[in-house]
Amino acid sequence: MTKIEEYIVKNWIIDEDMFVCKIHDENSNFNYQINYQGMIMNVIQPKVNDDVLVIVCSSEVSSVHSEWMSNKTMEYRNEFLYEFKFKINSFDVEFDLDIDENNLMLKGFIIQDVIYSDGLTKDSFMRSLRRINSDRLSCVWTIEKYFVM
């Protein structure tokens, strides 16, 4: 187990002009908020595991899309949720969905990728950012496919 050094990750973030701010978080050794191609993400090293880097992006369903969802039948929303789950599950990332199970309404989602110290290079870091950004866009486009009026 090799510790990931904060200064290395911070230098990559600064070199690529992605730095937004450092977030003070008692559960992490460091937590940087970054802007990758207009998308806000967090780059985190959890306190419990200093040989891991976690890159996280969260997204809430817009009020417009929520309103359009609420105007669809439960059957249609259920079909959408299955499509959405299959889509996001096909990505090579971890995810969490915020779903109102009573109304079958997607409220938001979190996509994250984990890089271990033995696989961490600037290239693997940047590829992870691109993957998360691309996967988030695919999720947004899936929502728009089903709920644009």
N, C-alpha and C positions, 0 to 999 in steps of 0.2 A: 504494500500500500504506500503510494507516494503522494504526499500532500501537493495539491494544486496551489501554486503561489499566486496570491492576489495580484501582485504587481504585473505579472505576465498577462493575465486576463485584462486588467485595467489598461495596459499599454495597447493591446489589440483593439479594445473598444475606442480608445482615444485616437489611435492611428487611423482607424476607419471612420472617424468623425461621427460616432454613434452615441457618445456619452450624453446623458440627460442629467442624472443625479445619482448619488449614493443614498440608499435607503437604510436607515438604522433599524435593524430587525434582530431581536434577541434570539431568534432561532437560526440565524445564519452567521457565518464568519464574514461574509460580504454579500451584498445584494445591490446590484447596479441596475438602474432603470436605463434602458437604451432606446434609441429610435433607429429602427432598421427599415429603411425604405418607407418611412411614414407610419410604421407600425411600432407601437410601444410594446416592449418586452422586458422581462427581468432576467438577469443572469445572476444565479444564486449558488453559493457554496453552503450547504447545510452544516450546522455545527456538529451534527451527529456523524457526518461522513466527509472528512476533508479531502478525500481523493475523488470527489464527485463534483461535477458542474451541472446544474440544472438550468435549462433555458425554458422560460414559461411565457406564454401569451394567452391572455383571456379576452373574451369577446362577449358582449351582451347583445341579445337580439334587439333591434331598434324598436321604438314604440310603433312606428309605421308597420313594420313586419308583424309585430305582435297583434296589432289591430286586424291586419289581413288574416292572420292565423285564426283569430277568434271568430271571423266570419265564415270559416270553412267548417265542414262537417267533422264530427269526431273520426269518422272512417278515413277521411282525407288526411287529417292531422296524424292519425296512426300510421297511414301509409308513408307520409313524409318522414316521421320519426324512424321508421325502419330503414328507409332509404338513407337518411342522415347517419344513423348508427353504422350501417354497412359501409358507407363512404368513409367516415372517419376511422373506422376500424381497419380499413385497407392501408392507411398511412403507417409509416414506420415511426410512430411516435406514441407517447402515452397521452390519454385524454380523460376528461371528466365532463359529464353533461349535467346541466342544471335544467331539470324537466319538472314542470308542474304535472304530476301524474294524474291528478283528478280531471284536468282539462286537456291533457295531452298537448301541452304547450312547451316548446323549447324556449327557455329564458336566457340561456347563455351556454358557453363552453370554454374549456381550458385545454390547451394543447401544450405539451411539454416534451422535451427531449433531455436525455441524461447522457453525459459524456464522462467516462472514467479517465483517470489520470494517465493510464497506459495508452489511451487512444487520443489524448488531447493534443492537437496541433492547431495552429491558426487555421489551417485548411479545414480540419474537422469541425472547428468552432463555426467558421463562416458557412460551411455546408449545412450545419444544423440550423443556423438562423434562416438560411434560404428555404430549407425544408419546412420549417414551422410557418414561415410567411406564406409559402405556396399552399400548404395544407389549410391554413386559415382562409385564404382566398377561395379555395375549393369549397369550403364549408359555407362561406358567404354566398357564393354563386349557387349552391344547392338550395339555400334558403330563398334566394331570389327566383330561382326556377319554379319553386312551388308557390311563392307568395307575392309575386308582383302582379298588380292589377292593371 
